[in-house]
Amino acid sequence: MPPRPPFNPQILLKKPTRPDPWARAETWRYTGPFTRWNRFKGAFPGLGIATVAFAAYCTWEAVFMKKDEHLGGT
């Protein structure tokens, strides 16, 4: 058996590439309700409400509470 030539990636780069036969079948994964933004929106369902509530509490504490009433207390 003759020895195999060493692997040369430049040979692979010179060969013409064929189009992906499954590309058309896979496009539904990235359109409509499955876009990147829509997938990200659903990842943290309560984050928006929690952020607004926390900001409101911090504002209330800073404006209306005396220094001794803060939760930290020092």
C-alpha positions as CSV (number, residue, x, y, z in Angstrom):
1,M,0.0,0.0,0.0
2,P,1.5,3.4,-1.0
3,P,1.9,6.0,1.7
4,R,-0.8,8.7,1.9
5,P,0.2,12.2,1.0
6,P,0.0,14.7,3.9
7,F,-3.2,16.6,4.4
8,N,-3.2,19.9,2.6
9,P,-6.1,22.3,3.3
10,Q,-5.2,24.5,0.3
11,I,-6.4,21.8,-2.0
12,L,-9.9,21.9,-0.4
13,L,-10.0,25.7,-0.8
14,K,-9.4,25.4,-4.5
15,K,-12.3,23.0,-5.1
16,P,-15.6,24.6,-6.1
17,T,-18.3,24.3,-3.4
18,R,-21.8,23.1,-4.1
19,P,-24.8,24.9,-2.6
20,D,-26.3,23.4,0.6
21,P,-29.2,21.2,-0.4
22,W,-30.9,21.7,2.9
23,A,-30.6,25.5,3.0
24,R,-34.1,26.1,1.8
25,A,-35.5,23.6,4.3
26,E,-33.7,25.3,7.2
27,T,-34.7,28.9,6.5
28,W,-37.9,28.6,8.6
29,R,-35.7,28.4,11.7
30,Y,-34.6,32.0,11.3
31,T,-37.7,33.8,10.1
32,G,-41.0,34.9,11.6
33,P,-41.4,34.0,15.2
34,F,-38.0,32.3,15.3
35,T,-35.8,35.3,14.5
36,R,-32.9,36.0,16.8
37,W,-34.8,39.0,18.4
38,N,-38.0,37.0,19.1
39,R,-36.0,34.1,20.6
40,F,-34.1,36.6,22.9
41,K,-37.3,38.4,23.9
42,G,-38.8,35.2,25.4
43,A,-35.6,34.2,27.2
44,F,-36.2,36.6,30.2
45,P,-40.0,36.9,30.6
46,G,-40.1,39.1,33.8
47,L,-36.9,41.1,33.4
48,G,-38.6,44.3,32.1
49,I,-41.2,44.5,34.9
50,A,-38.6,43.6,37.6
51,T,-36.2,46.3,36.3
52,V,-38.9,49.0,36.4
53,A,-40.1,47.9,39.9
54,F,-36.5,47.9,41.3
55,A,-35.8,51.3,39.8
56,A,-39.0,52.7,41.3
57,Y,-38.1,51.3,44.7
58,C,-34.6,52.7,44.6
59,T,-36.0,56.1,43.6
60,W,-38.6,56.0,46.4
61,E,-35.9,55.1,48.9
62,A,-33.5,57.8,47.8
63,V,-36.2,60.6,47.7
64,F,-38.6,59.8,50.5
65,M,-36.9,57.8,53.2
66,K,-34.8,59.3,55.9
67,K,-31.2,58.2,56.3
68,D,-32.0,56.0,59.3
69,E,-34.9,54.2,57.5
70,H,-32.8,52.8,54.7
71,L,-32.4,49.0,54.7
72,G,-28.7,49.3,55.0
73,G,-29.2,51.3,58.2
74,T,-25.7,52.6,58.8
